[in-house]
Amino acid sequence: MLDYEKELKKFKPSLEVEDIEDAVYQEDLSDMKDLLKQVMEQTK
């Protein structure tokens, strides 16, 4: 049987997750509102 308490104490989050989080917050990502605004401007 696994000792879940023991396993939880050994858990360390992946560094990749933290790196991705920082990259996402630093990027200027377009959302649907921005995309729709661009499409509306192109159709004028």
PDB file of N, CA, C and O in Angstrom:
ATOM      1  N   MET A   1       0.832  -1.184   0.000  1.00  0.00           N
ATOM      2  CA  MET A   1       0.000   0.000   0.000  1.00  0.00           C
ATOM      3  C   MET A   1       0.882   1.254   0.000  1.00  0.00           C
ATOM      4  O   MET A   1       1.992   1.274   0.532  1.00  0.00           O
ATOM      5  N   LEU A   2       0.349   2.257  -0.600  1.00  0.00           N
ATOM      6  CA  LEU A   2       1.042   3.536  -0.595  1.00  0.00           C
ATOM      7  C   LEU A   2       0.716   4.304   0.672  1.00  0.00           C
ATOM      8  O   LEU A   2      -0.413   4.281   1.162  1.00  0.00           O
ATOM      9  N   ASP A   3       1.712   4.974   1.184  1.00  0.00           N
ATOM     10  CA  ASP A   3       1.504   5.881   2.309  1.00  0.00           C
ATOM     11  C   ASP A   3       1.340   7.280   1.704  1.00  0.00           C
ATOM     12  O   ASP A   3       2.319   7.948   1.373  1.00  0.00           O
ATOM     13  N   TYR A   4       0.086   7.705   1.568  1.00  0.00           N
ATOM     14  CA  TYR A   4      -0.199   8.960   0.874  1.00  0.00           C
ATOM     15  C   TYR A   4       0.393  10.168   1.576  1.00  0.00           C
ATOM     16  O   TYR A   4       0.847  11.101   0.914  1.00  0.00           O
ATOM     17  N   GLU A   5       0.399  10.171   2.873  1.00  0.00           N
ATOM     18  CA  GLU A   5       0.989  11.289   3.617  1.00  0.00           C
ATOM     19  C   GLU A   5       2.483  11.407   3.293  1.00  0.00           C
ATOM     20  O   GLU A   5       2.997  12.507   3.087  1.00  0.00           O
ATOM     21  N   LYS A   6       3.158  10.285   3.251  1.00  0.00           N
ATOM     22  CA  LYS A   6       4.585  10.273   2.943  1.00  0.00           C
ATOM     23  C   LYS A   6       4.829  10.751   1.506  1.00  0.00           C
ATOM     24  O   LYS A   6       5.747  11.530   1.252  1.00  0.00           O
ATOM     25  N   GLU A   7       4.009  10.284   0.585  1.00  0.00           N
ATOM     26  CA  GLU A   7       4.150  10.680  -0.809  1.00  0.00           C
ATOM     27  C   GLU A   7       3.868  12.168  -1.002  1.00  0.00           C
ATOM     28  O   GLU A   7       4.555  12.831  -1.780  1.00  0.00           O
ATOM     29  N   LEU A   8       2.874  12.695  -0.310  1.00  0.00           N
ATOM     30  CA  LEU A   8       2.567  14.122  -0.414  1.00  0.00           C
ATOM     31  C   LEU A   8       3.706  14.987   0.095  1.00  0.00           C
ATOM     32  O   LEU A   8       3.950  16.068  -0.440  1.00  0.00           O
ATOM     33  N   LYS A   9       4.404  14.527   1.119  1.00  0.00           N
ATOM     34  CA  LYS A   9       5.543  15.290   1.642  1.00  0.00           C
ATOM     35  C   LYS A   9       6.675  15.348   0.630  1.00  0.00           C
ATOM     36  O   LYS A   9       7.433  16.318   0.613  1.00  0.00           O
ATOM     37  N   LYS A  10       6.806  14.332  -0.213  1.00  0.00           N
ATOM     38  CA  LYS A  10       7.870  14.297  -1.222  1.00  0.00           C
ATOM     39  C   LYS A  10       7.506  15.089  -2.482  1.00  0.00           C
ATOM     40  O   LYS A  10       8.368  15.332  -3.326  1.00  0.00           O
ATOM     41  N   PHE A  11       6.246  15.489  -2.614  1.00  0.00           N
ATOM     42  CA  PHE A  11       5.784  16.151  -3.831  1.00  0.00           C
ATOM     43  C   PHE A  11       6.425  17.517  -4.008  1.00  0.00           C
ATOM     44  O   PHE A  11       6.491  18.316  -3.073  1.00  0.00           O
ATOM     45  N   LYS A  12       6.897  17.770  -5.227  1.00  0.00           N
ATOM     46  CA  LYS A  12       7.421  19.080  -5.603  1.00  0.00           C
ATOM     47  C   LYS A  12       6.817  19.423  -6.958  1.00  0.00           C
ATOM     48  O   LYS A  12       6.862  18.605  -7.877  1.00  0.00           O
ATOM     49  N   PRO A  13       6.252  20.620  -7.097  1.00  0.00           N
ATOM     50  CA  PRO A  13       5.653  20.979  -8.388  1.00  0.00           C
ATOM     51  C   PRO A  13       6.702  21.038  -9.499  1.00  0.00           C
ATOM     52  O   PRO A  13       7.871  21.339  -9.260  1.00  0.00           O
ATOM     53  N   SER A  14       6.264  20.750 -10.682  1.00  0.00           N
ATOM     54  CA  SER A  14       7.147  20.777 -11.837  1.00  0.00           C
ATOM     55  C   SER A  14       7.593  22.211 -12.120  1.00  0.00           C
ATOM     56  O   SER A  14       6.795  23.147 -12.065  1.00  0.00           O
ATOM     57  N   LEU A  15       8.868  22.362 -12.419  1.00  0.00           N
ATOM     58  CA  LEU A  15       9.373  23.686 -12.771  1.00  0.00           C
ATOM     59  C   LEU A  15       8.774  24.178 -14.078  1.00  0.00           C
ATOM     60  O   LEU A  15       8.636  25.382 -14.292  1.00  0.00           O
ATOM     61  N   GLU A  16       8.423  23.252 -14.941  1.00  0.00           N
ATOM     62  CA  GLU A  16       7.858  23.642 -16.229  1.00  0.00           C
ATOM     63  C   GLU A  16       6.558  24.419 -16.051  1.00  0.00           C
ATOM     64  O   GLU A  16       6.294  25.366 -16.791  1.00  0.00           O
ATOM     65  N   VAL A  17       5.757  24.029 -15.087  1.00  0.00           N
ATOM     66  CA  VAL A  17       4.489  24.714 -14.840  1.00  0.00           C
ATOM     67  C   VAL A  17       4.741  26.157 -14.444  1.00  0.00           C
ATOM     68  O   VAL A  17       4.068  27.063 -14.935  1.00  0.00           O
ATOM     69  N   GLU A  18       5.694  26.376 -13.568  1.00  0.00           N
ATOM     70  CA  GLU A  18       6.014  27.735 -13.150  1.00  0.00           C
ATOM     71  C   GLU A  18       6.546  28.556 -14.327  1.00  0.00           C
ATOM     72  O   GLU A  18       6.201  29.729 -14.471  1.00  0.00           O
ATOM     73  N   ASP A  19       7.382  27.947 -15.164  1.00  0.00           N
ATOM     74  CA  ASP A  19       7.920  28.655 -16.316  1.00  0.00           C
ATOM     75  C   ASP A  19       6.813  29.040 -17.289  1.00  0.00           C
ATOM     76  O   ASP A  19       6.807  30.148 -17.823  1.00  0.00           O
ATOM     77  N   ILE A  20       5.888  28.131 -17.514  1.00  0.00           N
ATOM     78  CA  ILE A  20       4.778  28.409 -18.422  1.00  0.00           C
ATOM     79  C   ILE A  20       3.910  29.526 -17.861  1.00  0.00           C
ATOM     80  O   ILE A  20       3.484  30.416 -18.597  1.00  0.00           O
ATOM     81  N   GLU A  21       3.652  29.482 -16.569  1.00  0.00           N
ATOM     82  CA  GLU A  21       2.828  30.508 -15.933  1.00  0.00           C
ATOM     83  C   GLU A  21       3.449  31.895 -16.140  1.00  0.00           C
ATOM     84  O   GLU A  21       2.750  32.841 -16.502  1.00  0.00           O
ATOM     85  N   ASP A  22       4.750  32.012 -15.911  1.00  0.00           N
ATOM     86  CA  ASP A  22       5.427  33.295 -16.092  1.00  0.00           C
ATOM     87  C   ASP A  22       5.359  33.748 -17.546  1.00  0.00           C
ATOM     88  O   ASP A  22       5.125  34.926 -17.815  1.00  0.00           O
ATOM     89  N   ALA A  23       5.560  32.835 -18.476  1.00  0.00           N
ATOM     90  CA  ALA A  23       5.538  33.181 -19.894  1.00  0.00           C
ATOM     91  C   ALA A  23       4.158  33.654 -20.324  1.00  0.00           C
ATOM     92  O   ALA A  23       4.040  34.594 -21.109  1.00  0.00           O
ATOM     93  N   VAL A  24       3.121  33.013 -19.819  1.00  0.00           N
ATOM     94  CA  VAL A  24       1.751  33.395 -20.192  1.00  0.00           C
ATOM     95  C   VAL A  24       1.433  34.790 -19.674  1.00  0.00           C
ATOM     96  O   VAL A  24       0.839  35.598 -20.388  1.00  0.00           O
ATOM     97  N   TYR A  25       1.820  35.075 -18.445  1.00  0.00           N
ATOM     98  CA  TYR A  25       1.529  36.391 -17.887  1.00  0.00           C
ATOM     99  C   TYR A  25       2.328  37.497 -18.557  1.00  0.00           C
ATOM    100  O   TYR A  25       1.876  38.642 -18.591  1.00  0.00           O
ATOM    101  N   GLN A  26       3.500  37.188 -19.087  1.00  0.00           N
ATOM    102  CA  GLN A  26       4.333  38.199 -19.727  1.00  0.00           C
ATOM    103  C   GLN A  26       3.898  38.481 -21.160  1.00  0.00           C
ATOM    104  O   GLN A  26       4.129  39.581 -21.663  1.00  0.00           O
ATOM    105  N   GLU A  27       3.276  37.519 -21.823  1.00  0.00           N
ATOM    106  CA  GLU A  27       2.855  37.695 -23.204  1.00  0.00           C
ATOM    107  C   GLU A  27       1.600  38.544 -23.283  1.00  0.00           C
ATOM    108  O   GLU A  27       0.760  38.516 -22.383  1.00  0.00           O
ATOM    109  N   ASP A  28       1.481  39.292 -24.356  1.00  0.00           N
ATOM    110  CA  ASP A  28       0.265  40.064 -24.614  1.00  0.00           C
ATOM    111  C   ASP A  28      -0.608  39.207 -25.523  1.00  0.00           C
ATOM    112  O   ASP A  28      -0.543  39.321 -26.747  1.00  0.00           O
ATOM    113  N   LEU A  29      -1.417  38.359 -24.922  1.00  0.00           N
ATOM    114  CA  LEU A  29      -2.227  37.418 -25.678  1.00  0.00           C
ATOM    115  C   LEU A  29      -3.553  38.046 -26.087  1.00  0.00           C
ATOM    116  O   LEU A  29      -4.183  38.762 -25.308  1.00  0.00           O
ATOM    117  N   SER A  30      -3.960  37.774 -27.299  1.00  0.00           N
ATOM    118  CA  SER A  30      -5.242  38.279 -27.780  1.00  0.00           C
ATOM    119  C   SER A  30      -6.367  37.409 -27.252  1.00  0.00           C
ATOM    120  O   SER A  30      -6.252  36.184 -27.201  1.00  0.00           O
ATOM    121  N   ASP A  31      -7.462  38.058 -26.857  1.00  0.00           N
ATOM    122  CA  ASP A  31      -8.635  37.293 -26.466  1.00  0.00           C
ATOM    123  C   ASP A  31      -9.696  37.459 -27.560  1.00  0.00           C
ATOM    124  O   ASP A  31      -9.442  38.117 -28.569  1.00  0.00           O
ATOM    125  N   MET A  32     -10.848  36.884 -27.372  1.00  0.00           N
ATOM    126  CA  MET A  32     -11.889  36.929 -28.406  1.00  0.00           C
ATOM    127  C   MET A  32     -12.312  38.357 -28.719  1.00  0.00           C
ATOM    128  O   MET A  32     -12.612  38.673 -29.870  1.00  0.00           O
ATOM    129  N   LYS A  33     -12.340  39.215 -27.723  1.00  0.00           N
ATOM    130  CA  LYS A  33     -12.721  40.608 -27.946  1.00  0.00           C
ATOM    131  C   LYS A  33     -11.735  41.281 -28.903  1.00  0.00           C
ATOM    132  O   LYS A  33     -12.139  41.989 -29.825  1.00  0.00           O
ATOM    133  N   ASP A  34     -10.441  41.053 -28.675  1.00  0.00           N
ATOM    134  CA  ASP A  34      -9.417  41.637 -29.553  1.00  0.00           C
ATOM    135  C   ASP A  34      -9.544  41.101 -30.978  1.00  0.00           C
ATOM    136  O   ASP A  34      -9.429  41.855 -31.945  1.00  0.00           O
ATOM    137  N   LEU A  35      -9.781  39.796 -31.099  1.00  0.00           N
ATOM    138  CA  LEU A  35      -9.906  39.192 -32.428  1.00  0.00           C
ATOM    139  C   LEU A  35     -11.131  39.723 -33.173  1.00  0.00           C
ATOM    140  O   LEU A  35     -11.057  40.015 -34.366  1.00  0.00           O
ATOM    141  N   LEU A  36     -12.243  39.846 -32.477  1.00  0.00           N
ATOM    142  CA  LEU A  36     -13.449  40.380 -33.116  1.00  0.00           C
ATOM    143  C   LEU A  36     -13.260  41.833 -33.531  1.00  0.00           C
ATOM    144  O   LEU A  36     -13.748  42.251 -34.582  1.00  0.00           O
ATOM    145  N   LYS A  37     -12.556  42.599 -32.713  1.00  0.00           N
ATOM    146  CA  LYS A  37     -12.284  43.995 -33.044  1.00  0.00           C
ATOM    147  C   LYS A  37     -11.451  44.083 -34.327  1.00  0.00           C
ATOM    148  O   LYS A  37     -11.707  44.931 -35.182  1.00  0.00           O
ATOM    149  N   GLN A  38     -10.450  43.198 -34.456  1.00  0.00           N
ATOM    150  CA  GLN A  38      -9.611  43.176 -35.653  1.00  0.00           C
ATOM    151  C   GLN A  38     -10.429  42.816 -36.888  1.00  0.00           C
ATOM    152  O   GLN A  38     -10.258  43.430 -37.942  1.00  0.00           O
ATOM    153  N   VAL A  39     -11.303  41.839 -36.773  1.00  0.00           N
ATOM    154  CA  VAL A  39     -12.134  41.429 -37.892  1.00  0.00           C
ATOM    155  C   VAL A  39     -13.066  42.546 -38.309  1.00  0.00           C
ATOM    156  O   VAL A  39     -13.262  42.778 -39.502  1.00  0.00           O
ATOM    157  N   MET A  40     -13.643  43.239 -37.344  1.00  0.00           N
ATOM    158  CA  MET A  40     -14.551  44.351 -37.645  1.00  0.00           C
ATOM    159  C   MET A  40     -13.807  45.483 -38.344  1.00  0.00           C
ATOM    160  O   MET A  40     -14.348  46.103 -39.260  1.00  0.00           O
ATOM    161  N   GLU A  41     -12.588  45.757 -37.930  1.00  0.00           N
ATOM    162  CA  GLU A  41     -11.788  46.805 -38.563  1.00  0.00           C
ATOM    163  C   GLU A  41     -11.424  46.432 -39.990  1.00  0.00           C
ATOM    164  O   GLU A  41     -11.380  47.295 -40.867  1.00  0.00           O
ATOM    165  N   GLN A  42     -11.158  45.137 -40.232  1.00  0.00           N
ATOM    166  CA  GLN A  42     -10.781  44.699 -41.571  1.00  0.00           C
ATOM    167  C   GLN A  42     -11.977  44.739 -42.539  1.00  0.00           C
ATOM    168  O   GLN A  42     -11.793  44.922 -43.742  1.00  0.00           O
ATOM    169  N   THR A  43     -13.166  44.572 -42.030  1.00  0.00           N
ATOM    170  CA  THR A  43     -14.335  44.577 -42.908  1.00  0.00           C
ATOM    171  C   THR A  43     -14.783  45.980 -43.280  1.00  0.00           C
ATOM    172  O   THR A  43     -15.590  46.137 -44.196  1.00  0.00           O
ATOM    173  N   LYS A  44     -14.285  47.001 -42.600  1.00  0.00           N
ATOM    174  CA  LYS A  44     -14.670  48.390 -42.914  1.00  0.00           C
ATOM    175  C   LYS A  44     -13.964  48.885 -44.147  1.00  0.00           C
ATOM    176  O   LYS A  44     -14.166  50.028 -44.558  1.00  0.00           O
TER     177      LYS A  44
END
